[in-house]
Structure formats: C-alpha cells, structure tokens
Amino acid sequence: MRRRTYLKTTGTALLGLAATGTAVADDDRRGNYRPGGPWPGSEHAYNLNAYHTNEELAADLQRLDRKSDRISLTQIGRSAGLGGPIWEVTVGDGDTGVHLINQIHGDEPVGTEVTLSLLRDLALGNSKQVDLLLDELSFTVVPRVNPDGAMFEYDIDDDGTDEWIGRRTNTQDWAEGDSAYRPSYHYATPDDAHPGYDMNRDFNIALDADAIDEQDGSWSQSDSGVNYYDVEYEGYTLRSSGLMLAPEVRAVAASALRADPDYAITHHHQGRYLYPGSGDGNQPPKQTIMSVMPAYGEAYLDRSPFDFDGADVEQVVDPFIDAETSERSLQLNVLVEEALGQRGDSVFDSVTRYGYYPLWGSYLDTVCPNTGAAGLLYEVAGQTDDRGQQGFGQMVQATTVGFMATFEAMADGSIDDVDAEKYWDIPLTGDPLENPHGVDLPTR
Ligand SMILES: [Zn+2]
C-alpha cells in the first residue's frame, strides 16, 4: 500500500532541486521574469489523499468510456519516467472546439480533479446544461499531462521510505545528443537521481516535433551557465524556446494540432498572494483565490504590464495572435472574474490578473498561434499545509465556477457580449504572502 503522508514543512528543503544553473537577473529579461528554478515547486505540502493516482485516474476514465457512448478515450502517449499513460478524452458534437490540459506541472492537481467531475457529467448527465455543452462544444481534454510529476515519490523525511509528494517536472534524463546543450528548463536533484523537464517550457512554435530543426535556432549561455535556445521565426527572436524533448509535450502538441481548437485552456496552481487593496484600514487582508491570464497580441501591446525599455515586441506580447483572438482571450478572463465575483464579498471575490508576457516554450504561446485558439491560463491559489482541506475545497470550487462560466458562455454565445475592456479593471496580482516554506513558488 502506498503511503500517503500529510507532509510537515520540516525537511522540505531537502527536496529543493538544483537548477542547471542559478537563475539570475540577466535571465529575467529572456522571457523568464519568474524563472522556473531553482525550486521546481516541490515544496508544496499536499494532502494527496484527495487526488487520483495514475491508476485511479485510468480506472475512472475507462469506466466512463465503458458506460457512455458519448466519450472517446485514447492513450496518446506515455510519460518519460514511469511510462504512465497520457490520456485524451473527446466529448461533444459542437462546432466550437475546446482544448483543455491539466497538471502539466505534476504538483498542480486540482484541474484534473475538476475535469474528472466535468467529464462524468458530460458522459452520464442529462441536464439541460449538459445537453447545451454537448450540442455546442467539442472538448478535447488531456486530464493529466504529467503522470511522473503527479506520482513523484521521494524520501523527504529521510526515514528510509519514499513518500508520495508530487513535483513540477517529469522524470527524464538529458543526454548528449538530445540537444546541443542541456536546456535551461531541465532540472536535476542534488544527487542527479531524478532529473526532469519543466514541460511548460518545452513547447516550440513549430509545435510539430518532427518539424523542429535545431539549426534554425541558436544557443546562448547566461553568466551563470544556463543554456537558452532562441528561435528566429518570421522576423522575431523567440527567446527560451523549447525543443519538445519530453514525450508528454509531443503528445499534447499533437493533440492540440488534431483538435485545432477555438479555445485553449490550461490549469495551474500558484502560491499565495494578497488581494490588492485588502489589508488597508479596517479591511482584513484577503488572499487571492485565483489569478487568470490571457494570451494576446500587439492589439494590447501598449497596455502590457511588462513592457520595458529596449524590449522587443515578442518579449511583451505574442505577435502571432490577432486582434480578434486576443479579444476573445480577454473575454474568457472577464467571465471567470465575474462568475466568482457574483458570489459577493467572499473568498471567491478576489480574482486577479496574472500579468501576461509570452513564454516561448509554453503551451499557450505556441498552441494559440498555431490553431487560432483564444487562450486562458488558470492559477488557483495553492493548497498549503496550514489551509488543509478547506483550501482544497475552495480550489475545487473556484476552478469549477471558472470552467462552467466559460464553457456555458462559449456554448450559448454570450461570450460575444462580454466587454473585453473589463479585463483591464481586474487588479494585477498583489504581493506574495509569506508561505510556510519561505520560498517563492514558481508558477505558470
Ligand atoms: Zn503550473
């Protein structure tokens, strides 16, 4: 029987994975304002009892597939380390395509759990709401991109037994010949025993792994010895591009190209942030329940929160996303903020904007330009050991509300009436709250 330990904070530093180099300021202007290291996020302290193991996930999906002729279940790949199946579920007959991926970071599991509930409803439900979604939308869902990270085990308390803790990366070695240099987003444990990729940095604008010619790009090295791969593409320099070295990424990219969606959605967790303006005067400080992020092009260049002197356009916005698609992306964000805000002055009325800038190795910034999809990234406030099950329940609820608000608006067409300008009224994410682990957790 697998041990499911509710982790204590003590000793978590043992797991601090060393990056291939220490992220430094000069890396920050390379599209890595919040570099993915040196902590790939494994300091989260989850009660994993609430989450599906890979085996449980497979069993649930196969049960739905047997019970319902509405859904189609396909194994589209295997993870690099455990060989765990990457599942794709398609459901719905509508003209509007939705591509949804969860848990590309293995320790960010709430999207997977909410998606399983959604799929259960779509497969077996008979409500008007279910009928509407099935008639109008075609979902292509990868419930869990990162089986390796989801199930990652490590002897975190040094008691001679591995504990199931999960982590951000997959489990995959980098070897000479995989690429000319070991890329910035490959991490190793101090003992080099469990290396792996941050897979939301491994995508490439080509999206088709077979179409990538490493010669089309160039390598550079930061002062601290981190290797970055930059691609010259349509007159732009796509810094810190990925090389699609992870089989999971190749499977997701192929899934997205097949689906050719109108909307591309990816779910993540973030650390804890103060809701801006709260904590003043007599107002108690309030935590942000969720941040949302669009992907947009030059139509909104002058409003970018991350413009800086000498920046190239492609460091600030995704120039391959047209104005109409950019607007739809903002509309998605507004829908989530308004749906959670309708609950009045509660913990849910605290959605913030995760300031957008392109990451050229990420799912959104490569899938949206290739498919014309409008993008949305969720960052639900991560569960921590001092919030426990209440935190889990709130993350599930916030994600469910966001999913349903956006899917219903796509299905009934009301998304077209959403005022995209309201996006700019959503406050930018506030200051990080001190977390029990004393480190800033990387996000996205
Ligand atoms: Zn993430």
Boltz pocket constraint, residues with backbone or C-beta under 6 A from the ligand:
constraints:
  - pocket:
      binder: B
      contacts: [[A, 105], [A, 108], [A, 267], [A, 268], [A, 269], [A, 442], [A, 443], [A, 444]]
      max_distance: 6.0
